[in-house]
Amino acid sequence: MRLFLISALILSAFLFCQPLCFGNAKSKDGDLTIQVGDIRMAYHMYGSGDPLVMIMGYGSTMNLWESRLIELLSSRFQVILFDHRGIGDTETGQRPFTIEQFADDTAGLLQALGIKKAHLLGWSMGGLIAQETALRHSSVVNKLVLYAAHCNAGMFPPAPQVIQKLTDTSGTPEEQGMRFISLLFPPAWLQTQGQRVKEIFFRPLGKTPPETMAKQSQAIDQWKGCCDRLGSLTHPTLVMAGAEDQIVPPQNARFLAEKIPNARLILFEKTGHGLMFQDPEGFGKTVIDFLKN
């Protein structure tokens, strides 16, 4: 199945989810900005220690990162969050939206901040960007954490029933949004976590313009992948995924861990694509243990 179809389906689901998840979205006050190439980029820094750059996934601002995870990681590292071009308070710029450009933006942010080397943690689309950053700008990357990532979505795509949910446009926007949220987490967890879902999604998550999301979707589609280049990743790498991830099936994580030299694989049982929301403490401890050893 072509990656375009998969990314377009996820785009549609996110657009349906916005009225439910984002509400009257406003940008978080106090964002810092800095010039990175052709854009003014919004970012935040927390804590002190070795720099850890966290790269957000598709269609979301840095506000979506789980707060308990940020608190835990920033107790040991200087955590740097940022908004991709055209989203949140980061300018769109004039350059084409590509995974390679997002990687250059990430490396450019480090250069603008005067950081010579940093750990990278990328979630979903952010994992693609993290891989490209490590391949294109190897010298600025220390260790690599790939969370719910793949090297080519067409290798291990979502199951047909997941695609059916993503393409189901029946019902109200709220119902459509809840169908998408149901794909982020295992059914058993969702049954008892209604309040937790509200904590995650019913809060200001920043500006997510549909045109930017469309450009991100196109960037994912046009990315040729890096499966044939994984052997060139010499950075110590941790590959993490939820064992019940329906959007990026865990076969992708297993493939990455098998092909990347010095990679370690950890699958979290009874968790999905939203692993960091389900188990922020376990997620954070795993990342800290890997980066500190």
Backbone as JSON, one array per atom type, in Angstrom:
{
  "sequence": "MRLFLISALILSAFLFCQPLCFGNAKSKDGDLTIQVGDIRMAYHMYGSGDPLVMIMGYGSTMNLWESRLIELLSSRFQVILFDHRGIGDTETGQRPFTIEQFADDTAGLLQALGIKKAHLLGWSMGGLIAQETALRHSSVVNKLVLYAAHCNAGMFPPAPQVIQKLTDTSGTPEEQGMRFISLLFPPAWLQTQGQRVKEIFFRPLGKTPPETMAKQSQAIDQWKGCCDRLGSLTHPTLVMAGAEDQIVPPQNARFLAEKIPNARLILFEKTGHGLMFQDPEGFGKTVIDFLKN",
  "N": [[0.84, -1.2, 0.0], [0.53, 2.21, -0.8], [2.38, 4.81, 0.75], [1.27, 7.32, 0.63], [-1.52, 6.97, 0.73], [-1.87, 5.99, 3.34], [-0.85, 8.13, 4.94], [-2.57, 10.15, 4.11], [-5.01, 9.22, 5.05], [-4.61, 9.31, 7.81], [-4.29, 12.04, 8.03], [-6.91, 12.89, 7.4], [-8.31, 11.81, 9.56], [-7.18, 13.23, 11.69], [-8.03, 15.8, 11.06], [-10.79, 15.51, 11.4], [-10.71, 15.06, 14.08], [-10.04, 17.45, 15.26], [-12.14, 19.36, 16.17], [-12.99, 18.07, 18.47], [-10.65, 17.4, 19.93], [-9.01, 19.68, 20.08], [-10.5, 21.97, 20.57], [-11.04, 25.4, 21.37], [-8.33, 26.24, 20.31], [-5.32, 27.66, 21.49], [-2.18, 29.3, 21.31], [0.52, 28.36, 23.42], [1.48, 30.49, 26.04], [4.51, 32.35, 26.36], [6.34, 31.11, 24.68], [9.59, 30.75, 23.31], [11.44, 32.2, 20.61], [13.49, 31.78, 17.71], [15.74, 32.51, 15.04], [15.93, 30.28, 12.4], [17.35, 29.31, 9.65], [15.17, 29.98, 7.07], [13.02, 30.56, 8.67], [11.31, 31.76, 11.61], [11.54, 30.12, 14.54], [9.56, 28.54, 17.0], [10.21, 27.52, 20.32], [10.9, 25.63, 23.33], [12.71, 25.32, 26.39], [13.7, 23.14, 28.97], [14.95, 22.35, 32.2], [18.32, 21.12, 32.92], [21.57, 19.97, 31.84], [22.82, 17.34, 29.69], [21.91, 18.05, 26.33], [18.67, 17.24, 25.09], [16.76, 16.78, 22.4], [13.42, 16.84, 21.48], [11.34, 15.57, 19.07], [8.41, 16.31, 17.58], [5.5, 14.51, 16.39], [3.29, 13.9, 13.58], [1.1, 16.53, 12.6], [0.83, 17.96, 15.02], [1.55, 20.22, 17.75], [4.33, 21.22, 19.88], [3.12, 21.29, 22.31], [1.7, 18.99, 22.75], [3.28, 17.05, 23.88], [3.61, 14.8, 26.58], [3.17, 16.0, 29.81], [4.09, 14.95, 32.27], [6.1, 13.29, 31.4], [7.89, 15.14, 30.3], [8.58, 16.53, 32.61], [9.93, 14.53, 34.05], [12.08, 13.83, 32.32], [13.38, 16.29, 32.11], [14.5, 16.54, 34.55], [16.9, 15.38, 34.4], [18.08, 16.09, 32.02], [18.72, 18.73, 29.61], [15.97, 19.6, 28.19], [14.66, 20.1, 25.02], [12.08, 21.4, 23.22], [10.17, 21.93, 20.22], [8.31, 23.63, 17.63], [7.39, 22.42, 14.46], [7.94, 23.81, 11.15], [5.41, 26.06, 10.1], [3.5, 25.35, 11.97], [1.92, 25.67, 15.2], [3.6, 28.3, 16.77], [5.61, 28.68, 14.94], [7.05, 29.97, 11.99], [5.97, 29.56, 8.55], [7.66, 29.79, 6.33], [9.59, 29.68, 3.21], [10.56, 27.42, 2.04], [10.24, 24.09, 0.6], [8.08, 21.63, 2.09], [9.5, 18.9, 3.4], [10.65, 15.72, 4.63], [13.38, 15.71, 4.76], [13.88, 18.48, 4.85], [12.71, 19.1, 7.3], [14.49, 17.73, 8.92], [16.8, 19.21, 8.44], [15.92, 21.6, 9.57], [15.81, 20.83, 12.25], [18.52, 20.29, 12.85], [19.41, 22.84, 12.29], [18.22, 24.33, 14.32], [19.66, 23.45, 16.56], [22.19, 24.46, 15.88], [21.61, 27.21, 15.87], [21.09, 27.58, 18.54], [23.54, 27.21, 19.59], [24.38, 24.67, 20.27], [26.41, 21.94, 20.13], [26.13, 19.16, 20.05], [23.59, 16.74, 20.52], [21.18, 14.56, 22.12], [18.58, 12.86, 20.36], [15.07, 12.49, 20.3], [12.45, 11.1, 18.7], [9.03, 11.04, 17.81], [6.84, 9.01, 16.03], [6.09, 10.6, 13.04], [8.07, 12.31, 13.82], [10.06, 10.5, 14.4], [10.9, 9.7, 11.88], [12.05, 12.07, 11.05], [14.06, 12.3, 12.95], [15.71, 10.14, 12.22], [16.54, 10.98, 9.65], [17.87, 13.32, 10.37], [20.02, 12.3, 11.82], [21.28, 10.92, 9.78], [21.86, 12.89, 7.87], [23.11, 14.88, 9.3], [25.18, 13.86, 10.98], [27.19, 14.47, 12.86], [26.09, 16.13, 14.8], [24.5, 14.65, 16.39], [24.06, 12.73, 19.26], [22.97, 10.29, 21.0], [20.19, 8.25, 19.88], [16.69, 8.1, 19.98], [13.99, 6.33, 18.92], [10.65, 6.44, 18.64], [7.73, 4.74, 18.11], [8.17, 4.61, 15.33], [9.08, 4.3, 11.8], [10.85, 3.09, 8.89], [9.88, 3.08, 6.41], [6.67, 3.37, 5.68], [5.16, 1.74, 4.08], [6.08, -0.83, 4.33], [5.21, -2.26, 6.63], [2.21, -1.78, 7.0], [-0.79, -0.26, 8.54], [-3.45, -2.42, 9.78], [-6.21, -3.7, 7.75], [-8.71, -3.24, 9.07], [-8.09, -1.08, 10.68], [-7.52, 0.9, 8.84], [-10.07, 1.06, 7.79], [-11.45, 2.24, 9.92], [-10.18, 4.71, 9.95], [-11.02, 5.78, 7.58], [-13.72, 6.04, 7.84], [-16.23, 8.23, 7.61], [-18.62, 8.73, 8.78], [-21.15, 9.95, 11.08], [-20.92, 12.43, 13.77], [-18.48, 15.16, 14.01], [-17.3, 14.84, 16.54], [-17.73, 12.13, 17.05], [-16.28, 11.02, 14.98], [-13.74, 11.93, 15.69], [-13.37, 10.55, 18.11], [-13.23, 7.97, 17.16], [-10.74, 8.04, 15.97], [-9.11, 8.56, 18.21], [-9.51, 6.18, 19.49], [-7.82, 4.55, 18.14], [-5.35, 5.22, 19.03], [-4.91, 4.07, 21.46], [-5.02, 0.95, 23.3], [-8.08, -0.97, 23.41], [-8.86, -2.01, 25.96], [-7.56, -0.36, 27.78], [-8.67, 2.15, 27.22], [-11.28, 1.84, 28.09], [-11.37, 2.36, 30.8], [-10.28, 4.85, 31.15], [-11.38, 7.4, 30.68], [-11.25, 9.98, 31.89], [-8.53, 10.45, 31.76], [-8.12, 10.64, 29.01], [-9.45, 13.02, 28.51], [-7.73, 14.77, 29.87], [-5.51, 14.64, 28.23], [-6.32, 15.54, 25.65], [-8.3, 17.56, 25.8], [-7.42, 20.38, 26.03], [-5.53, 23.41, 25.52], [-3.77, 23.08, 22.58], [-2.38, 24.43, 20.68], [-1.81, 26.02, 17.43], [-2.86, 24.35, 14.56], [-2.85, 24.43, 11.49], [-4.92, 23.37, 8.78], [-3.79, 23.45, 6.19], [-1.07, 23.24, 6.7], [-0.94, 20.71, 7.84], [-1.69, 19.21, 5.64], [0.52, 19.65, 4.02], [2.48, 18.43, 5.58], [1.59, 15.8, 5.43], [1.98, 15.34, 2.7], [4.74, 15.54, 2.66], [5.49, 13.27, 4.11], [4.55, 11.32, 2.38], [6.14, 11.75, 0.11], [8.64, 11.16, 1.01], [11.32, 9.01, 0.56], [12.06, 7.1, 2.28], [14.33, 5.33, 4.51], [15.27, 2.79, 4.74], [17.25, 1.35, 3.4], [19.45, 2.66, 4.25], [19.86, 2.35, 6.91], [21.95, 0.92, 8.02], [23.97, 2.74, 8.1], [23.63, 4.27, 10.29], [25.33, 5.07, 12.96], [25.0, 5.82, 15.54], [24.34, 5.11, 18.97], [21.25, 3.55, 19.5], [17.91, 3.59, 20.62], [15.0, 1.82, 20.19], [11.63, 2.21, 20.54], [8.3, 1.12, 21.22], [4.72, 0.74, 21.4], [3.35, -2.37, 22.15], [0.87, -2.91, 21.16], [0.38, -1.1, 19.16], [-1.6, 0.32, 16.75], [-1.46, 2.07, 14.64], [1.2, 2.51, 13.75], [2.37, -0.36, 13.27], [4.05, -2.72, 15.47], [5.88, -4.33, 14.11], [7.38, -2.66, 12.55], [9.1, -1.42, 14.38], [10.59, -3.61, 15.22], [11.93, -4.24, 12.84], [13.49, -1.91, 12.46], [15.17, -2.08, 14.72], [16.53, -4.38, 14.15], [18.01, -3.74, 11.86], [19.49, -1.41, 12.4], [22.71, -0.75, 13.48], [23.94, -1.49, 16.75], [21.5, -1.09, 18.02], [18.8, -1.04, 20.36], [15.87, -2.72, 21.32], [12.72, -2.06, 22.73], [9.59, -3.09, 23.6], [6.54, -2.01, 24.85], [4.23, -3.63, 26.74], [0.66, -3.93, 26.37], [0.21, -1.35, 25.46], [-0.23, 1.41, 23.13], [0.01, 3.51, 20.2], [-0.06, 5.83, 21.6], [1.7, 5.52, 23.72], [3.39, 7.12, 25.45], [1.57, 8.59, 26.9], [0.18, 6.68, 28.27], [2.02, 5.37, 29.92], [3.95, 7.3, 31.22], [5.94, 7.41, 33.21], [7.3, 4.91, 33.08], [8.15, 5.04, 30.43], [9.77, 7.37, 30.52], [11.76, 6.59, 32.41], [12.95, 4.48, 31.05], [14.08, 5.8, 28.84], [15.86, 7.55, 30.14], [17.59, 5.71, 31.43], [18.75, 4.55, 29.18], [20.02, 6.75, 27.88], [21.78, 7.64, 29.8], [23.56, 5.6, 30.25]],
  "CA": [[0.0, 0.0, 0.0], [1.34, 3.41, -0.9], [2.44, 5.64, 1.95], [0.36, 8.46, 0.47], [-2.85, 6.61, 1.21], [-1.83, 5.9, 4.8], [-0.71, 9.46, 5.54], [-3.77, 10.92, 3.83], [-6.05, 8.75, 5.94], [-4.33, 9.86, 9.13], [-4.61, 13.47, 7.92], [-8.36, 13.04, 7.49], [-8.72, 11.52, 10.93], [-6.78, 14.34, 12.54], [-8.9, 16.94, 10.79], [-12.05, 15.23, 12.05], [-10.49, 15.06, 15.52], [-9.75, 18.77, 15.8], [-13.17, 19.99, 16.99], [-13.06, 17.4, 19.76], [-9.4, 17.38, 20.67], [-8.3, 20.93, 20.23], [-11.37, 23.02, 21.07], [-10.58, 26.74, 20.98], [-6.89, 26.11, 20.52], [-4.52, 28.87, 21.57], [-0.77, 29.02, 21.5], [0.99, 28.46, 24.79], [2.2, 31.73, 26.31], [5.89, 32.24, 26.8], [7.23, 30.45, 23.73], [10.76, 31.44, 22.82], [11.61, 32.06, 19.17], [14.85, 31.99, 17.24], [15.83, 32.39, 13.59], [16.52, 29.04, 11.91], [17.22, 29.36, 8.2], [14.18, 30.93, 6.54], [11.87, 30.66, 9.57], [11.42, 32.04, 13.03], [11.06, 28.87, 15.12], [9.14, 28.56, 18.4], [10.79, 26.41, 21.07], [10.95, 25.72, 24.79], [13.8, 24.57, 27.02], [13.42, 22.8, 30.36], [15.98, 21.6, 32.89], [19.73, 21.32, 32.61], [22.3, 18.73, 31.59], [23.05, 17.08, 28.27], [20.72, 18.43, 25.55], [17.79, 16.22, 24.53], [15.78, 17.41, 21.52], [12.27, 15.97, 21.27], [10.79, 15.93, 17.76], [6.99, 15.97, 17.58], [4.98, 13.77, 15.25], [2.43, 14.5, 12.57], [-0.09, 17.31, 12.85], [0.71, 18.42, 16.4], [2.55, 21.15, 18.25], [5.11, 20.71, 21.01], [2.26, 21.26, 23.48], [1.12, 17.66, 22.93], [4.14, 16.17, 24.67], [3.09, 14.49, 27.91], [3.82, 16.88, 30.79], [4.83, 14.17, 33.27], [7.31, 12.82, 30.74], [8.81, 16.27, 30.22], [9.07, 16.79, 33.96], [10.88, 13.48, 34.41], [13.29, 13.93, 31.5], [14.08, 17.54, 32.37], [15.23, 16.43, 35.81], [18.22, 14.82, 34.1], [18.59, 16.62, 30.75], [18.18, 19.98, 29.09], [14.98, 19.16, 27.21], [14.35, 21.14, 24.03], [10.91, 21.12, 22.4], [9.98, 22.97, 19.21], [7.24, 23.44, 16.64], [7.82, 22.34, 13.06], [7.54, 24.95, 10.32], [4.01, 26.18, 9.73], [2.6, 24.86, 13.01], [2.15, 26.4, 16.44], [4.06, 29.67, 16.55], [6.74, 28.68, 14.01], [6.7, 30.47, 10.66], [5.91, 28.57, 7.47], [8.83, 29.91, 5.48], [9.45, 29.57, 1.76], [11.14, 26.17, 1.54], [9.28, 22.99, 0.5], [7.93, 20.75, 3.25], [9.98, 17.55, 3.18], [11.27, 15.14, 5.82], [14.77, 16.19, 4.75], [13.9, 19.86, 5.32], [12.46, 19.07, 8.74], [15.76, 17.33, 9.53], [17.69, 20.38, 8.39], [15.4, 22.54, 10.56], [16.21, 20.34, 13.57], [19.95, 20.57, 12.99], [19.56, 24.29, 12.29], [17.87, 24.81, 15.66], [20.82, 23.2, 17.42], [23.23, 25.42, 15.52], [21.18, 28.54, 16.31], [21.18, 27.62, 20.0], [24.94, 27.02, 19.98], [24.54, 23.32, 20.8], [27.21, 21.17, 19.18], [25.73, 17.76, 19.98], [22.41, 16.49, 21.36], [20.37, 13.37, 21.93], [17.32, 13.1, 19.65], [13.95, 11.58, 20.54], [11.41, 11.41, 17.73], [7.79, 10.26, 17.9], [6.06, 8.83, 14.8], [6.76, 11.37, 12.0], [9.3, 12.81, 14.42], [11.07, 9.45, 14.29], [11.46, 9.78, 10.52], [12.91, 13.26, 11.04], [15.25, 11.98, 13.75], [16.59, 9.3, 11.4], [17.14, 11.8, 8.61], [18.82, 14.24, 11.0], [21.22, 11.53, 12.14], [21.95, 10.54, 8.53], [22.31, 14.08, 7.15], [23.9, 15.75, 10.19], [25.62, 12.86, 11.95], [28.08, 15.01, 13.89], [25.37, 16.88, 15.84], [23.65, 13.7, 17.11], [24.7, 11.84, 20.23], [22.19, 9.06, 20.96], [18.95, 8.35, 19.11], [15.54, 7.35, 20.49], [12.94, 6.29, 17.9], [9.41, 6.02, 19.31], [6.62, 4.51, 17.17], [8.7, 5.08, 14.05], [9.32, 3.33, 10.74], [11.76, 3.59, 7.86], [9.05, 3.13, 5.21], [5.38, 2.92, 6.19], [4.58, 0.73, 3.21], [6.58, -2.18, 4.64], [4.31, -2.86, 7.61], [1.14, -0.77, 7.14], [-1.88, -0.61, 9.46], [-4.35, -3.49, 9.36], [-7.37, -3.21, 7.01], [-9.76, -2.71, 9.94], [-7.64, 0.23, 11.15], [-7.76, 1.8, 7.71], [-11.52, 1.27, 7.69], [-11.81, 3.24, 10.93], [-9.65, 6.0, 9.55], [-11.75, 6.29, 6.42], [-15.13, 6.13, 8.16], [-16.59, 9.64, 7.81], [-19.99, 8.82, 9.29], [-21.3, 10.48, 12.42], [-20.53, 13.81, 14.06], [-17.03, 15.33, 14.17], [-16.87, 14.26, 17.81], [-17.69, 10.67, 16.89], [-15.14, 10.73, 14.1], [-12.55, 12.14, 16.48], [-13.23, 9.47, 19.07], [-12.76, 6.78, 16.45], [-9.29, 8.16, 15.81], [-8.5, 8.38, 19.53], [-9.57, 4.75, 19.81], [-6.69, 3.88, 17.5], [-4.12, 5.59, 19.73], [-4.77, 3.32, 22.69], [-5.71, -0.34, 23.31], [-9.46, -0.87, 23.89], [-8.98, -2.29, 27.4], [-7.1, 0.83, 28.51], [-9.62, 3.23, 27.0], [-12.53, 1.59, 28.81], [-11.3, 2.87, 32.17], [-9.43, 6.04, 31.17], [-12.06, 8.56, 30.1], [-10.72, 11.21, 32.45], [-7.16, 10.62, 31.24], [-8.26, 11.1, 27.63], [-9.78, 14.45, 28.59], [-6.51, 15.48, 30.27], [-4.57, 14.67, 27.1], [-6.79, 16.21, 24.44], [-9.16, 18.72, 26.03], [-6.57, 21.45, 26.54], [-4.96, 24.15, 24.38], [-2.65, 22.36, 21.96], [-1.72, 25.27, 19.7], [-2.37, 26.17, 16.08], [-2.56, 23.27, 13.62], [-3.57, 24.78, 10.26], [-5.13, 22.25, 7.86], [-2.86, 23.49, 5.06], [0.21, 22.72, 7.16], [-1.08, 19.26, 7.99], [-1.67, 18.65, 4.28], [1.92, 19.68, 3.56], [3.2, 17.38, 6.31], [1.17, 14.53, 4.84], [2.67, 15.21, 1.43], [6.15, 15.3, 2.95], [5.62, 11.86, 4.47], [4.33, 10.55, 1.15], [7.25, 11.92, -0.83], [9.88, 10.64, 1.6], [11.66, 7.72, -0.03], [12.42, 6.18, 3.34], [15.77, 5.18, 4.75], [15.52, 1.4, 5.11], [18.51, 0.91, 2.83], [20.54, 3.45, 4.84], [19.89, 2.15, 8.35], [23.27, 0.44, 8.42], [24.88, 3.87, 8.24], [23.38, 4.93, 11.57], [26.33, 4.58, 13.92], [24.68, 6.31, 16.87], [23.57, 4.19, 19.83], [19.84, 3.81, 19.21], [16.85, 2.9, 21.34], [13.75, 1.76, 19.44], [10.54, 1.97, 21.48], [6.97, 1.09, 20.62], [3.68, 0.01, 22.1], [3.15, -3.7, 21.56], [-0.45, -2.93, 20.53], [0.26, 0.08, 18.29], [-2.38, 0.01, 15.55], [-1.17, 3.02, 13.57], [2.51, 2.08, 13.26], [2.5, -1.69, 13.87], [5.38, -2.95, 16.07], [6.83, -4.95, 13.18], [8.28, -1.6, 12.1], [10.13, -1.25, 15.41], [11.47, -4.78, 15.17], [12.77, -4.1, 11.65], [14.48, -0.87, 12.75], [16.15, -2.58, 15.7], [17.34, -5.42, 13.5], [18.85, -3.18, 10.81], [20.36, -0.34, 12.89], [23.77, -1.26, 14.34], [23.93, -1.05, 18.16], [20.15, -0.68, 18.43], [18.11, -1.79, 21.41], [14.42, -2.7, 21.12], [11.85, -2.25, 23.9], [8.17, -3.01, 23.34], [5.77, -1.9, 26.07], [3.02, -4.43, 26.66], [-0.65, -3.32, 26.63], [0.22, 0.07, 25.1], [-0.36, 1.65, 21.71], [0.73, 4.64, 19.63], [-0.01, 6.84, 22.65], [2.48, 4.94, 24.83], [3.92, 8.08, 26.43], [0.46, 9.02, 27.75], [-0.24, 5.54, 29.09], [3.05, 5.04, 30.91], [5.02, 8.29, 31.13], [7.03, 7.1, 34.12], [8.08, 3.82, 32.5], [8.76, 5.59, 29.22], [10.86, 8.27, 30.9], [12.85, 5.84, 33.05], [13.63, 3.71, 30.0], [14.89, 6.75, 28.06], [16.95, 8.02, 31.0], [18.56, 4.61, 31.6], [19.49, 4.39, 27.92], [20.88, 7.91, 27.58], [22.78, 7.84, 30.85], [24.5, 4.46, 30.3]],
  "C": [[0.87, 1.24, 0.0], [1.23, 4.23, 0.37], [1.49, 6.83, 1.84], [-1.01, 8.16, 1.04], [-2.88, 6.6, 2.73], [-1.77, 7.29, 5.42], [-1.94, 10.32, 5.28], [-4.92, 10.5, 4.75], [-5.86, 9.32, 7.34], [-4.6, 11.36, 9.14], [-6.12, 13.68, 8.1], [-8.84, 12.82, 8.91], [-8.36, 12.66, 11.86], [-7.67, 15.55, 12.3], [-10.27, 16.74, 11.44], [-11.92, 15.36, 13.56], [-10.39, 16.47, 16.09], [-10.88, 19.38, 16.62], [-13.27, 19.37, 18.38], [-11.8, 17.61, 20.57], [-8.87, 18.76, 20.99], [-9.18, 22.05, 20.76], [-10.96, 24.37, 20.53], [-9.08, 26.81, 21.23], [-6.21, 27.46, 20.52], [-3.06, 28.47, 21.77], [-0.41, 29.18, 22.97], [1.78, 29.75, 24.98], [3.63, 31.42, 26.68], [6.81, 31.48, 25.87], [8.41, 31.34, 23.39], [10.8, 31.28, 21.31], [13.05, 32.37, 18.8], [14.87, 31.79, 15.73], [16.57, 31.11, 13.23], [16.32, 29.01, 10.4], [16.22, 30.41, 7.79], [12.99, 31.13, 7.47], [12.28, 31.14, 10.96], [10.76, 30.87, 13.74], [10.72, 29.06, 16.6], [9.71, 27.33, 19.1], [10.66, 26.67, 22.55], [12.12, 24.89, 25.29], [13.44, 24.36, 28.49], [14.63, 22.07, 30.95], [17.39, 21.95, 32.47], [20.4, 19.96, 32.46], [22.56, 18.57, 30.11], [21.78, 17.4, 27.48], [19.98, 17.21, 24.99], [16.72, 16.93, 23.72], [14.66, 16.41, 21.24], [11.5, 16.46, 20.04], [9.37, 15.4, 17.66], [6.59, 15.26, 16.29], [4.03, 14.6, 14.41], [1.29, 15.34, 13.16], [-0.24, 17.89, 14.24], [1.82, 19.41, 16.74], [3.3, 20.51, 19.41], [4.28, 20.63, 22.28], [1.69, 19.87, 23.76], [2.01, 16.74, 23.75], [3.56, 16.0, 26.08], [3.87, 15.24, 28.99], [4.62, 16.1, 31.84], [6.12, 13.61, 32.69], [8.34, 13.94, 30.67], [9.41, 16.57, 31.59], [10.15, 15.79, 34.36], [12.18, 13.63, 33.63], [14.08, 15.2, 31.81], [14.76, 17.56, 33.74], [16.64, 15.9, 35.6], [18.88, 15.43, 32.86], [18.08, 18.04, 30.52], [17.26, 19.61, 27.93], [14.6, 20.33, 26.32], [13.18, 20.65, 23.18], [10.77, 22.23, 21.37], [8.81, 22.62, 18.32], [7.83, 23.39, 15.24], [7.34, 23.57, 12.29], [6.05, 24.89, 9.98], [3.02, 25.72, 10.78], [2.91, 25.56, 14.32], [2.53, 27.83, 16.15], [5.31, 29.74, 15.68], [6.27, 29.12, 12.62], [6.73, 29.35, 9.62], [7.15, 28.6, 6.59], [8.52, 29.69, 4.01], [9.92, 28.22, 1.22], [10.09, 25.06, 1.51], [9.25, 22.17, 1.78], [8.39, 19.35, 2.86], [10.56, 17.03, 4.49], [12.72, 15.6, 5.91], [14.86, 17.63, 5.25], [13.63, 19.94, 6.82], [13.73, 18.65, 9.5], [16.74, 18.48, 9.55], [17.24, 21.45, 9.39], [15.85, 22.14, 11.96], [17.68, 20.62, 13.83], [20.2, 22.07, 13.05], [19.22, 24.9, 13.64], [19.04, 24.61, 16.62], [21.93, 24.21, 17.15], [22.87, 26.81, 16.04], [21.3, 28.69, 17.82], [22.61, 27.43, 20.5], [25.21, 25.66, 20.6], [25.27, 22.46, 19.77], [26.72, 19.75, 19.0], [24.57, 17.53, 20.94], [21.87, 15.09, 21.11], [19.11, 13.77, 21.17], [16.31, 12.04, 20.05], [12.83, 11.99, 19.6], [10.24, 10.47, 17.84], [7.1, 10.23, 16.54], [6.74, 9.59, 13.64], [8.07, 11.96, 12.53], [10.43, 11.79, 14.4], [11.7, 9.4, 12.91], [12.44, 10.95, 10.45], [14.18, 13.0, 11.82], [16.23, 11.13, 12.96], [17.3, 10.13, 10.33], [18.16, 12.79, 9.19], [20.12, 13.51, 11.29], [21.99, 11.16, 10.88], [22.55, 11.75, 7.82], [23.26, 14.95, 7.98], [24.45, 14.9, 11.34], [26.38, 13.46, 13.13], [27.34, 15.72, 15.01], [24.53, 15.94, 16.72], [24.5, 12.83, 18.02], [24.01, 10.48, 20.19], [20.82, 9.33, 20.34], [17.88, 7.5, 19.77], [14.42, 7.46, 19.46], [11.71, 5.66, 18.53], [8.29, 5.95, 18.28], [6.99, 4.99, 15.77], [8.79, 3.94, 13.04], [10.35, 3.91, 9.79], [11.08, 3.64, 6.5], [7.7, 2.53, 5.59], [4.76, 1.82, 5.34], [5.02, -0.67, 3.52], [5.63, -2.92, 5.57], [3.18, -1.87, 7.9], [0.11, -1.18, 8.19], [-2.76, -1.71, 8.88], [-5.56, -2.91, 8.61], [-8.46, -2.62, 7.89], [-9.39, -1.35, 10.52], [-7.87, 1.26, 10.05], [-9.25, 2.08, 7.55], [-12.0, 2.3, 8.7], [-11.36, 4.63, 10.51], [-10.44, 6.62, 8.41], [-13.24, 6.45, 6.68], [-15.48, 7.59, 8.49], [-18.01, 9.8, 8.32], [-19.99, 9.43, 10.68], [-20.85, 11.93, 12.55], [-19.01, 13.93, 14.1], [-16.51, 14.73, 15.47], [-16.75, 12.74, 17.72], [-16.52, 10.26, 16.01], [-13.82, 10.87, 14.86], [-12.31, 11.01, 17.47], [-12.8, 8.17, 18.4], [-11.25, 6.83, 16.27], [-8.58, 7.96, 17.15], [-8.49, 6.9, 19.92], [-8.43, 3.97, 19.18], [-5.36, 4.19, 18.2], [-3.84, 4.69, 20.93], [-5.48, 1.97, 22.57], [-7.11, -0.21, 23.91], [-9.59, -1.06, 25.4], [-8.56, -1.08, 28.23], [-8.12, 1.95, 28.4], [-10.89, 3.07, 27.84], [-12.53, 2.21, 30.2], [-10.58, 4.21, 32.28], [-10.06, 7.27, 30.53], [-11.52, 9.88, 30.59], [-9.32, 11.49, 31.92], [-7.2, 11.13, 29.81], [-8.58, 12.59, 27.61], [-8.55, 15.27, 28.95], [-5.57, 15.66, 29.08], [-5.04, 15.62, 26.01], [-7.64, 17.45, 24.67], [-8.37, 19.83, 26.73], [-6.0, 22.19, 25.34], [-3.72, 23.44, 23.83], [-2.01, 23.17, 20.84], [-2.35, 25.2, 18.32], [-1.89, 25.03, 15.17], [-3.33, 23.51, 12.33], [-3.74, 23.58, 9.33], [-4.15, 22.25, 6.69], [-1.47, 22.98, 5.45], [0.16, 21.21, 7.3], [-1.07, 18.57, 6.62], [-0.25, 18.6, 3.74], [2.75, 18.63, 4.29], [2.86, 16.01, 5.73], [1.88, 14.28, 3.51], [4.15, 14.92, 1.63], [6.4, 13.84, 3.32], [5.5, 10.99, 3.23], [5.55, 10.59, 0.23], [8.58, 11.4, -0.28], [10.15, 9.24, 1.08], [12.05, 6.68, 1.02], [13.93, 6.08, 3.5], [16.13, 3.75, 5.11], [16.87, 0.91, 4.6], [19.7, 1.68, 3.38], [20.69, 3.23, 6.34], [21.25, 1.67, 8.85], [24.28, 1.54, 8.61], [24.66, 4.63, 9.55], [24.31, 4.34, 12.63], [26.05, 5.03, 15.34], [24.0, 5.22, 17.7], [22.09, 4.55, 19.75], [18.93, 2.95, 20.07], [15.58, 2.98, 20.5], [12.65, 1.34, 20.41], [9.2, 1.97, 20.75], [6.0, 0.42, 21.57], [3.42, -1.3, 21.4], [1.81, -3.82, 20.86], [-0.68, -1.69, 19.68], [-0.46, -0.32, 17.01], [-2.03, 0.89, 14.36], [0.18, 2.75, 12.93], [2.79, 0.72, 13.91], [3.92, -1.97, 14.35], [6.36, -3.71, 15.19], [7.83, -3.92, 12.66], [9.42, -1.41, 13.09], [11.11, -2.42, 15.38], [12.43, -4.69, 13.98], [13.87, -3.06, 11.9], [15.57, -1.4, 13.66], [17.07, -3.64, 15.1], [18.36, -4.82, 12.54], [19.8, -2.09, 11.28], [21.43, -0.94, 13.79], [23.64, -0.68, 15.75], [22.56, -0.59, 18.64], [19.61, -1.62, 19.49], [16.61, -1.63, 21.21], [13.7, -2.92, 22.44], [10.4, -2.04, 23.46], [7.42, -2.99, 24.67], [4.45, -2.64, 25.9], [1.78, -3.58, 27.0], [-0.66, -1.81, 26.37], [0.17, 0.21, 23.59], [0.48, 2.81, 21.25], [0.88, 5.76, 20.66], [0.71, 6.35, 23.9], [2.89, 5.96, 25.87], [2.83, 8.61, 27.35], [0.04, 7.91, 28.71], [0.75, 5.26, 30.22], [4.21, 6.03, 30.85], [6.2, 7.98, 32.03], [7.92, 5.99, 33.56], [8.82, 4.25, 31.25], [9.97, 6.43, 29.59], [12.03, 7.54, 31.51], [13.64, 5.06, 32.02], [14.56, 4.62, 29.19], [16.09, 7.21, 28.88], [18.02, 6.95, 31.16], [19.39, 4.43, 30.34], [20.47, 5.54, 27.68], [22.0, 8.08, 28.59], [23.82, 6.71, 30.9], [25.22, 4.24, 28.99]]
}
